[in-house]
Amino acid sequence: MSALKNNHTKTQAKIILKYMRTHKRGISQKQASSLYGINCLAERIRDLREKGHVIENVWHTYKNEDGHTVRYSSYILVKEAV
């Protein structure tokens, strides 16, 4: 991995961690993408977990305006790495 890409992914992980610290309901892929342009949230969550952060994946279900059931997940910070 190039140094530039590595720094970019570290920065994204820091942004996500900061968001989860202040938003107890967590962050979804849609939020990460619309707020920060982060389109690979699952990969950044994996990076944070590898650093020792405990992050829970919570599934949500709702019916959209067409009556279709939609599922999405959000990630919640349970415990920070020491």
Backbone torsions as a table, in degrees:
resi	resn	phi	psi	omega
1	MET	NA	134.4	-179.3
2	SER	-69.8	156.3	-179.4
3	ALA	-61.1	-38.5	179.9
4	LEU	-63.6	-46.5	179.8
5	LYS	-65.3	-40.6	179.4
6	ASN	-61.1	-44.0	177.7
7	ASN	-64.9	-37.4	179.3
8	HIS	-63.9	-44.6	-179.5
9	THR	-68.7	-35.6	176.8
10	LYS	-64.1	-41.5	178.7
11	THR	-63.6	-43.5	178.0
12	GLN	-61.3	-42.6	179.5
13	ALA	-62.4	-40.1	178.2
14	LYS	-64.5	-40.8	178.6
15	ILE	-61.6	-45.4	-179.3
16	ILE	-65.6	-43.1	178.9
17	LEU	-61.1	-44.2	178.5
18	LYS	-61.0	-42.3	178.9
19	TYR	-62.3	-45.9	-178.1
20	MET	-67.1	-28.4	176.6
21	ARG	-64.3	-35.2	-174.5
22	THR	-101.3	-11.0	-180.0
23	HIS	-122.1	94.7	-173.8
24	LYS	-65.2	-16.7	177.5
25	ARG	-82.7	-5.4	175.1
26	GLY	89.7	-166.2	-177.6
27	ILE	-136.7	139.9	177.8
28	SER	-106.2	167.9	177.0
29	GLN	-59.7	-41.0	-179.7
30	LYS	-61.9	-42.3	178.7
31	GLN	-65.9	-45.3	-179.1
32	ALA	-60.2	-40.2	-179.2
33	SER	-70.6	-48.0	-176.1
34	SER	-73.6	-35.2	-178.0
35	LEU	-81.0	-39.4	-169.8
36	TYR	-127.1	-1.5	-178.3
37	GLY	70.6	22.1	-179.8
38	ILE	-92.6	111.4	-175.7
39	ASN	-103.7	5.3	179.8
40	CYS	-130.0	55.4	-176.2
41	LEU	-58.6	-43.1	-177.9
42	ALA	-59.0	-37.2	178.5
43	GLU	-68.5	-40.7	178.6
44	ARG	-67.9	-36.2	176.0
45	ILE	-63.1	-41.7	177.1
46	ARG	-60.1	-43.5	178.4
47	ASP	-59.5	-43.6	179.9
48	LEU	-65.9	-39.8	177.6
49	ARG	-64.0	-39.2	178.2
50	GLU	-64.2	-25.6	176.5
51	LYS	-81.2	-5.9	176.8
52	GLY	107.5	-0.1	177.9
53	HIS	-74.4	139.3	176.7
54	VAL	-96.1	115.8	-176.2
55	ILE	-127.6	127.0	-178.4
56	GLU	-97.0	141.9	176.8
57	ASN	-101.7	120.4	-177.9
58	VAL	-117.6	128.8	179.1
59	TRP	-92.7	139.4	178.3
60	HIS	-121.8	145.9	179.1
61	THR	-132.5	138.2	175.1
62	TYR	-153.5	164.8	176.3
63	LYS	-99.1	129.4	178.7
64	ASN	-81.5	-177.7	-175.4
65	GLU	-64.9	-19.1	176.9
66	ASP	-90.3	0.2	180.0
67	GLY	86.1	3.6	178.5
68	HIS	-81.6	141.9	176.3
69	THR	-78.4	128.6	-178.5
70	VAL	-120.1	135.2	177.1
71	ARG	-118.5	141.8	172.6
72	TYR	-149.4	161.1	179.8
73	SER	-116.9	154.5	171.6
74	SER	-127.9	157.9	-178.3
75	TYR	-113.0	130.2	-177.1
76	ILE	-119.8	131.0	176.9
77	LEU	-75.8	117.9	-179.4
78	VAL	-94.0	-44.6	-177.9
79	LYS	-153.6	134.2	178.2
80	GLU	-82.1	153.1	177.0
81	ALA	-65.5	151.5	178.4
82	VAL	-93.6	NA	NA
